[in-house]
């Protein structure tokens, strides 16, 4: 089926929630798993492979996927414009400092930080993507060289927190689907931060879930959730990030906000929104 929309990020900006509410809509076809990263990291798989990620469903009015790597990966923009120049582009953003902190918690969860140092300061110094991925105006300016402003639908996490229903309706209207559908995932907190007690168990459960999705029996996973087994597993194997990650120093956050200030000011002009509270 022809792709009609793409969610491009930014990373750690409610993209999982957007995927969940779109997957629930009867007029939408999304890829079985979020983050195909085809146009950024897996382009060598070929368009034939990519096309097979979307089931054929008569009556579907919107077909697409969400891969947050697309916003900041330069090659992704050119590839997307080459193959789907008429796509509608969905962008989700949040306070860039919050985003960096969320990325830090995510990397800690995956075990990608030094085992003896989970401090935000050390990771910030070693990983430039903490800042680079939060320079939203810089990235959106590139996208606006290929797609008109009317084809970019920008969602702020501030608005999701204020009125999820209004955000969902606005998104559905942008995609040309029934705006009055109420997704079951509307009030859920998708992909909340946590730290696993056992990484082996976390990887095993993740592998099982991907296997079920890949085999087209993802409903089995949802049935497990309905039975409450996922809730029991999470209670047993998950703990708050604060158990492992020390709080960042106030001066670190102050300096980080100052570094984002010029980009945020430009973003305010582009979106015609007052985002001074991000600073």
Residue pairs with C-beta under 8 A, 6 or more apart in sequence:
1 29
1 51
1 54
1 55
1 56
1 57
1 60
1 63
2 63
2 84
3 54
3 63
3 64
3 65
3 84
3 87
4 61
4 62
4 63
4 64
4 86
4 87
4 88
4 175
5 62
5 63
5 64
5 87
5 88
5 89
5 90
5 175
6 64
6 65
6 66
6 67
6 70
6 80
6 84
6 87
6 88
6 89
6 90
7 15
7 18
7 19
7 64
7 65
7 66
7 67
7 68
7 90
7 91
7 92
8 66
8 67
8 68
8 70
8 71
8 76
8 89
8 90
8 91
8 143
9 15
9 67
9 68
9 69
9 70
9 71
9 72
9 91
9 92
9 133
10 68
10 71
10 72
10 91
10 92
10 93
10 94
10 99
10 133
10 134
10 136
10 139
11 68
11 69
11 71
11 72
11 99
11 103
11 133
12 68
12 94
12 99
12 102
12 103
12 106
13 68
13 92
13 93
13 94
13 99
13 157
14 92
14 94
14 155
14 157
14 160
14 190
15 34
15 66
15 68
15 92
16 34
16 190
16 191
17 160
17 185
17 188
17 189
17 190
17 191
18 66
18 90
18 92
18 155
18 171
19 30
19 34
19 66
19 190
20 183
20 185
20 188
20 190
21 168
21 171
21 183
21 185
21 186
22 28
22 30
22 62
22 64
22 66
22 171
23 30
23 185
24 181
24 183
24 184
24 185
25 62
25 172
25 177
25 178
25 181
25 183
26 178
26 181
27 59
27 60
27 61
27 62
27 177
27 178
27 181
28 60
28 61
28 62
28 63
28 64
28 175
28 177
29 54
29 55
29 57
29 60
29 62
29 63
29 64
30 54
30 63
30 64
30 65
30 66
31 53
31 54
31 65
32 53
32 213
32 214
32 216
32 218
33 210
33 213
33 214
34 65
34 66
34 67
35 66
35 67
35 68
35 69
36 42
36 50
36 53
36 65
36 67
37 67
37 69
38 45
38 49
38 50
38 53
38 65
38 67
39 67
39 70
39 73
39 75
39 76
39 79
39 80
39 83
40 67
40 69
40 70
40 73
40 75
40 76
41 69
41 73
43 75
43 79
47 83
53 65
54 63
54 65
61 175
61 176
61 177
62 175
62 176
62 177
64 87
64 88
66 90
67 76
69 76
70 76
70 77
70 80
71 91
71 133
71 136
71 139
71 140
71 143
72 129
72 132
72 133
72 139
74 142
77 142
77 143
77 146
78 146
80 87
81 146
81 147
85 146
87 147
87 151
88 151
88 153
88 174
88 175
89 143
89 147
89 151
89 152
89 153
90 153
90 155
90 171
90 174
91 140
91 143
91 152
91 153
91 154
91 155
92 154
92 155
92 156
92 157
93 136
93 154
93 155
93 156
93 157
93 267
94 102
94 156
94 157
94 158
95 157
95 158
95 277
95 278
96 134
96 135
96 136
96 260
96 263
96 264
96 278
97 134
97 253
97 256
97 257
97 260
97 278
98 157
99 133
99 134
100 124
100 130
100 131
100 133
100 134
100 256
101 120
101 248
102 193
103 129
103 130
103 133
104 113
104 120
104 123
104 124
104 130
104 245
105 193
105 241
105 245
106 193
107 113
107 123
107 127
108 118
108 195
108 241
108 244
108 245
109 193
109 194
109 195
109 196
109 241
111 199
113 123
114 122
118 244
118 245
118 246
119 245
119 246
119 248
120 245
120 246
120 248
120 252
121 248
121 249
121 252
123 130
124 130
124 131
124 252
124 256
131 256
131 259
131 260
134 260
134 263
135 260
135 263
136 263
136 267
137 263
137 264
137 266
137 267
137 270
138 263
140 152
140 154
140 267
140 270
141 270
143 152
144 152
153 170
153 171
153 174
154 271
155 167
155 170
155 171
156 273
159 166
159 167
160 167
164 186
164 187
165 182
165 186
168 182
168 183
168 186
169 179
169 180
170 179
172 178
172 179
172 181
173 179
193 241
194 234
194 238
194 239
194 240
194 241
195 238
195 239
195 240
195 241
195 243
195 244
195 245
196 202
196 237
196 238
196 239
197 236
197 237
197 238
197 239
198 237
201 237
202 237
205 233
209 221
212 218
212 220
212 221
213 221
224 230
225 231
257 278
257 279
260 278
260 279
261 279
264 275
264 276
264 278
264 279
267 273
267 275
268 274
268 275
268 276
